[in-house]
Amino acid sequence: MFTGARYARSGDVNIAYQVVGDGPIDLVLVLGWVSHLAYVWEL
């Protein structure tokens, strides 16, 4: 159930991220130097 990616720009780099749910705590999950957001939902 991939919910879609959003993109932020930092200098010349595009950073993909996604927001799922809401609540009082923000959680950042970093899977590695290079990963693909769509494949995370397949695991």
PyMOL Python script that loads the backbone (N, CA, C, O; Angstrom):
from pymol import cmd

cmd.read_pdbstr("""\
ATOM      1  N   MET A   1       0.844  -1.185   0.000  1.00  0.00           N
ATOM      2  CA  MET A   1       0.000   0.000   0.000  1.00  0.00           C
ATOM      3  C   MET A   1       0.883   1.239   0.000  1.00  0.00           C
ATOM      4  O   MET A   1       0.976   1.918   1.022  1.00  0.00           O
ATOM      5  N   PHE A   2       1.516   1.543  -1.087  1.00  0.00           N
ATOM      6  CA  PHE A   2       2.360   2.726  -1.199  1.00  0.00           C
ATOM      7  C   PHE A   2       1.478   3.959  -1.266  1.00  0.00           C
ATOM      8  O   PHE A   2       0.559   4.022  -2.082  1.00  0.00           O
ATOM      9  N   THR A   3       1.748   4.936  -0.420  1.00  0.00           N
ATOM     10  CA  THR A   3       0.882   6.112  -0.315  1.00  0.00           C
ATOM     11  C   THR A   3       1.370   7.296  -1.126  1.00  0.00           C
ATOM     12  O   THR A   3       0.756   8.362  -1.080  1.00  0.00           O
ATOM     13  N   GLY A   4       2.447   7.141  -1.861  1.00  0.00           N
ATOM     14  CA  GLY A   4       2.939   8.242  -2.687  1.00  0.00           C
ATOM     15  C   GLY A   4       4.089   8.974  -2.029  1.00  0.00           C
ATOM     16  O   GLY A   4       4.184   9.043  -0.803  1.00  0.00           O
ATOM     17  N   ALA A   5       4.947   9.510  -2.848  1.00  0.00           N
ATOM     18  CA  ALA A   5       6.132  10.208  -2.350  1.00  0.00           C
ATOM     19  C   ALA A   5       5.976  11.705  -2.549  1.00  0.00           C
ATOM     20  O   ALA A   5       5.327  12.166  -3.488  1.00  0.00           O
ATOM     21  N   ARG A   6       6.578  12.435  -1.656  1.00  0.00           N
ATOM     22  CA  ARG A   6       6.717  13.883  -1.783  1.00  0.00           C
ATOM     23  C   ARG A   6       8.206  14.149  -1.893  1.00  0.00           C
ATOM     24  O   ARG A   6       9.024  13.304  -1.530  1.00  0.00           O
ATOM     25  N   TYR A   7       8.554  15.314  -2.388  1.00  0.00           N
ATOM     26  CA  TYR A   7       9.967  15.609  -2.617  1.00  0.00           C
ATOM     27  C   TYR A   7      10.338  16.964  -2.037  1.00  0.00           C
ATOM     28  O   TYR A   7       9.598  17.939  -2.168  1.00  0.00           O
ATOM     29  N   ALA A   8      11.493  17.004  -1.397  1.00  0.00           N
ATOM     30  CA  ALA A   8      12.076  18.245  -0.894  1.00  0.00           C
ATOM     31  C   ALA A   8      13.414  18.426  -1.597  1.00  0.00           C
ATOM     32  O   ALA A   8      14.050  17.453  -2.001  1.00  0.00           O
ATOM     33  N   ARG A   9      13.826  19.647  -1.735  1.00  0.00           N
ATOM     34  CA  ARG A   9      15.094  19.926  -2.406  1.00  0.00           C
ATOM     35  C   ARG A   9      16.066  20.522  -1.394  1.00  0.00           C
ATOM     36  O   ARG A   9      15.716  21.424  -0.632  1.00  0.00           O
ATOM     37  N   SER A  10      17.299  20.001  -1.399  1.00  0.00           N
ATOM     38  CA  SER A  10      18.374  20.520  -0.562  1.00  0.00           C
ATOM     39  C   SER A  10      19.575  20.744  -1.470  1.00  0.00           C
ATOM     40  O   SER A  10      20.292  19.802  -1.807  1.00  0.00           O
ATOM     41  N   GLY A  11      19.786  21.984  -1.861  1.00  0.00           N
ATOM     42  CA  GLY A  11      20.848  22.278  -2.823  1.00  0.00           C
ATOM     43  C   GLY A  11      20.500  21.665  -4.164  1.00  0.00           C
ATOM     44  O   GLY A  11      19.463  21.989  -4.743  1.00  0.00           O
ATOM     45  N   ASP A  12      21.355  20.783  -4.666  1.00  0.00           N
ATOM     46  CA  ASP A  12      21.117  20.107  -5.944  1.00  0.00           C
ATOM     47  C   ASP A  12      20.513  18.714  -5.776  1.00  0.00           C
ATOM     48  O   ASP A  12      20.400  17.968  -6.748  1.00  0.00           O
ATOM     49  N   VAL A  13      20.128  18.362  -4.556  1.00  0.00           N
ATOM     50  CA  VAL A  13      19.663  17.007  -4.265  1.00  0.00           C
ATOM     51  C   VAL A  13      18.157  17.005  -4.011  1.00  0.00           C
ATOM     52  O   VAL A  13      17.646  17.850  -3.276  1.00  0.00           O
ATOM     53  N   ASN A  14      17.448  16.052  -4.619  1.00  0.00           N
ATOM     54  CA  ASN A  14      16.034  15.829  -4.327  1.00  0.00           C
ATOM     55  C   ASN A  14      15.926  14.732  -3.280  1.00  0.00           C
ATOM     56  O   ASN A  14      16.553  13.680  -3.410  1.00  0.00           O
ATOM     57  N   ILE A  15      15.134  14.973  -2.244  1.00  0.00           N
ATOM     58  CA  ILE A  15      14.955  14.017  -1.159  1.00  0.00           C
ATOM     59  C   ILE A  15      13.497  13.577  -1.158  1.00  0.00           C
ATOM     60  O   ILE A  15      12.595  14.401  -1.006  1.00  0.00           O
ATOM     61  N   ALA A  16      13.266  12.271  -1.328  1.00  0.00           N
ATOM     62  CA  ALA A  16      11.908  11.735  -1.318  1.00  0.00           C
ATOM     63  C   ALA A  16      11.515  11.414   0.118  1.00  0.00           C
ATOM     64  O   ALA A  16      12.327  10.925   0.903  1.00  0.00           O
ATOM     65  N   TYR A  17      10.263  11.696   0.451  1.00  0.00           N
ATOM     66  CA  TYR A  17       9.739  11.361   1.772  1.00  0.00           C
ATOM     67  C   TYR A  17       8.249  11.109   1.647  1.00  0.00           C
ATOM     68  O   TYR A  17       7.641  11.440   0.630  1.00  0.00           O
ATOM     69  N   GLN A  18       7.668  10.529   2.670  1.00  0.00           N
ATOM     70  CA  GLN A  18       6.225  10.373   2.689  1.00  0.00           C
ATOM     71  C   GLN A  18       5.707  10.567   4.100  1.00  0.00           C
ATOM     72  O   GLN A  18       6.412  10.336   5.083  1.00  0.00           O
ATOM     73  N   VAL A  19       4.468  10.994   4.174  1.00  0.00           N
ATOM     74  CA  VAL A  19       3.792  11.230   5.441  1.00  0.00           C
ATOM     75  C   VAL A  19       2.665  10.209   5.545  1.00  0.00           C
ATOM     76  O   VAL A  19       1.835  10.098   4.643  1.00  0.00           O
ATOM     77  N   VAL A  20       2.640   9.461   6.657  1.00  0.00           N
ATOM     78  CA  VAL A  20       1.613   8.452   6.875  1.00  0.00           C
ATOM     79  C   VAL A  20       1.010   8.682   8.247  1.00  0.00           C
ATOM     80  O   VAL A  20       1.732   8.673   9.245  1.00  0.00           O
ATOM     81  N   GLY A  21      -0.282   8.887   8.320  1.00  0.00           N
ATOM     82  CA  GLY A  21      -0.965   9.070   9.592  1.00  0.00           C
ATOM     83  C   GLY A  21      -0.704  10.430  10.208  1.00  0.00           C
ATOM     84  O   GLY A  21      -0.129  11.322   9.583  1.00  0.00           O
ATOM     85  N   ASP A  22      -1.140  10.564  11.443  1.00  0.00           N
ATOM     86  CA  ASP A  22      -0.900  11.792  12.199  1.00  0.00           C
ATOM     87  C   ASP A  22      -0.858  11.438  13.679  1.00  0.00           C
ATOM     88  O   ASP A  22      -1.313  10.369  14.085  1.00  0.00           O
ATOM     89  N   GLY A  23      -0.325  12.316  14.453  1.00  0.00           N
ATOM     90  CA  GLY A  23      -0.215  12.064  15.878  1.00  0.00           C
ATOM     91  C   GLY A  23       0.782  13.004  16.516  1.00  0.00           C
ATOM     92  O   GLY A  23       1.389  13.827  15.831  1.00  0.00           O
ATOM     93  N   PRO A  24       0.957  12.891  17.814  1.00  0.00           N
ATOM     94  CA  PRO A  24       1.811  13.829  18.539  1.00  0.00           C
ATOM     95  C   PRO A  24       3.312  13.587  18.361  1.00  0.00           C
ATOM     96  O   PRO A  24       4.116  14.450  18.714  1.00  0.00           O
ATOM     97  N   ILE A  25       3.701  12.432  17.821  1.00  0.00           N
ATOM     98  CA  ILE A  25       5.121  12.104  17.694  1.00  0.00           C
ATOM     99  C   ILE A  25       5.481  11.949  16.221  1.00  0.00           C
ATOM    100  O   ILE A  25       4.781  11.268  15.472  1.00  0.00           O
ATOM    101  N   ASP A  26       6.583  12.589  15.807  1.00  0.00           N
ATOM    102  CA  ASP A  26       7.108  12.408  14.457  1.00  0.00           C
ATOM    103  C   ASP A  26       8.169  11.322  14.495  1.00  0.00           C
ATOM    104  O   ASP A  26       9.002  11.292  15.401  1.00  0.00           O
ATOM    105  N   LEU A  27       8.140  10.434  13.518  1.00  0.00           N
ATOM    106  CA  LEU A  27       9.104   9.346  13.425  1.00  0.00           C
ATOM    107  C   LEU A  27       9.798   9.430  12.080  1.00  0.00           C
ATOM    108  O   LEU A  27       9.145   9.525  11.040  1.00  0.00           O
ATOM    109  N   VAL A  28      11.115   9.395  12.102  1.00  0.00           N
ATOM    110  CA  VAL A  28      11.899   9.399  10.870  1.00  0.00           C
ATOM    111  C   VAL A  28      12.551   8.034  10.747  1.00  0.00           C
ATOM    112  O   VAL A  28      13.259   7.592  11.651  1.00  0.00           O
ATOM    113  N   LEU A  29      12.311   7.368   9.629  1.00  0.00           N
ATOM    114  CA  LEU A  29      12.879   6.048   9.372  1.00  0.00           C
ATOM    115  C   LEU A  29      13.860   6.173   8.218  1.00  0.00           C
ATOM    116  O   LEU A  29      13.472   6.502   7.097  1.00  0.00           O
ATOM    117  N   VAL A  30      15.126   5.911   8.494  1.00  0.00           N
ATOM    118  CA  VAL A  30      16.166   5.973   7.469  1.00  0.00           C
ATOM    119  C   VAL A  30      16.617   4.543   7.199  1.00  0.00           C
ATOM    120  O   VAL A  30      17.169   3.881   8.077  1.00  0.00           O
ATOM    121  N   LEU A  31      16.378   4.075   5.978  1.00  0.00           N
ATOM    122  CA  LEU A  31      16.643   2.673   5.659  1.00  0.00           C
ATOM    123  C   LEU A  31      18.033   2.411   5.121  1.00  0.00           C
ATOM    124  O   LEU A  31      18.428   1.251   4.999  1.00  0.00           O
ATOM    125  N   GLY A  32      18.765   3.416   4.804  1.00  0.00           N
ATOM    126  CA  GLY A  32      20.095   3.228   4.247  1.00  0.00           C
ATOM    127  C   GLY A  32      20.441   4.402   3.361  1.00  0.00           C
ATOM    128  O   GLY A  32      19.634   5.310   3.161  1.00  0.00           O
ATOM    129  N   TRP A  33      21.621   4.373   2.845  1.00  0.00           N
ATOM    130  CA  TRP A  33      22.077   5.489   2.015  1.00  0.00           C
ATOM    131  C   TRP A  33      21.210   5.632   0.775  1.00  0.00           C
ATOM    132  O   TRP A  33      20.818   6.743   0.419  1.00  0.00           O
ATOM    133  N   VAL A  34      20.906   4.518   0.113  1.00  0.00           N
ATOM    134  CA  VAL A  34      20.047   4.554  -1.069  1.00  0.00           C
ATOM    135  C   VAL A  34      18.923   3.550  -0.855  1.00  0.00           C
ATOM    136  O   VAL A  34      19.183   2.382  -0.568  1.00  0.00           O
ATOM    137  N   SER A  35      17.700   3.987  -0.989  1.00  0.00           N
ATOM    138  CA  SER A  35      16.557   3.085  -0.861  1.00  0.00           C
ATOM    139  C   SER A  35      15.434   3.581  -1.762  1.00  0.00           C
ATOM    140  O   SER A  35      15.537   4.653  -2.357  1.00  0.00           O
ATOM    141  N   HIS A  36      14.388   2.820  -1.861  1.00  0.00           N
ATOM    142  CA  HIS A  36      13.272   3.167  -2.718  1.00  0.00           C
ATOM    143  C   HIS A  36      11.995   3.095  -1.884  1.00  0.00           C
ATOM    144  O   HIS A  36      11.642   2.027  -1.384  1.00  0.00           O
ATOM    145  N   LEU A  37      11.304   4.219  -1.731  1.00  0.00           N
ATOM    146  CA  LEU A  37      10.135   4.277  -0.865  1.00  0.00           C
ATOM    147  C   LEU A  37       9.051   3.281  -1.247  1.00  0.00           C
ATOM    148  O   LEU A  37       8.422   2.692  -0.368  1.00  0.00           O
ATOM    149  N   ALA A  38       8.825   3.083  -2.523  1.00  0.00           N
ATOM    150  CA  ALA A  38       7.751   2.178  -2.949  1.00  0.00           C
ATOM    151  C   ALA A  38       8.018   0.744  -2.511  1.00  0.00           C
ATOM    152  O   ALA A  38       7.074   0.017  -2.198  1.00  0.00           O
ATOM    153  N   TYR A  39       9.274   0.320  -2.480  1.00  0.00           N
ATOM    154  CA  TYR A  39       9.600  -1.050  -2.108  1.00  0.00           C
ATOM    155  C   TYR A  39       9.475  -1.306  -0.613  1.00  0.00           C
ATOM    156  O   TYR A  39       9.353  -2.460  -0.203  1.00  0.00           O
ATOM    157  N   VAL A  40       9.502  -0.277   0.203  1.00  0.00           N
ATOM    158  CA  VAL A  40       9.360  -0.452   1.653  1.00  0.00           C
ATOM    159  C   VAL A  40       8.014  -1.088   1.974  1.00  0.00           C
ATOM    160  O   VAL A  40       7.926  -1.916   2.881  1.00  0.00           O
ATOM    161  N   TRP A  41       6.970  -0.718   1.250  1.00  0.00           N
ATOM    162  CA  TRP A  41       5.630  -1.242   1.497  1.00  0.00           C
ATOM    163  C   TRP A  41       5.502  -2.695   1.070  1.00  0.00           C
ATOM    164  O   TRP A  41       4.555  -3.369   1.476  1.00  0.00           O
ATOM    165  N   GLU A  42       6.428  -3.194   0.264  1.00  0.00           N
ATOM    166  CA  GLU A  42       6.404  -4.588  -0.173  1.00  0.00           C
ATOM    167  C   GLU A  42       6.953  -5.537   0.889  1.00  0.00           C
ATOM    168  O   GLU A  42       6.671  -6.735   0.855  1.00  0.00           O
ATOM    169  N   LEU A  43       7.738  -5.008   1.835  1.00  0.00           N
ATOM    170  CA  LEU A  43       8.380  -5.863   2.843  1.00  0.00           C
ATOM    171  C   LEU A  43       7.407  -6.407   3.847  1.00  0.00           C
ATOM    172  O   LEU A  43       7.801  -7.140   4.754  1.00  0.00           O
TER     173      LEU A  43
END
""", "prot")
cmd.dss("prot")
cmd.show_as("cartoon", "prot")
cmd.util.cbc("prot")
cmd.orient("prot")
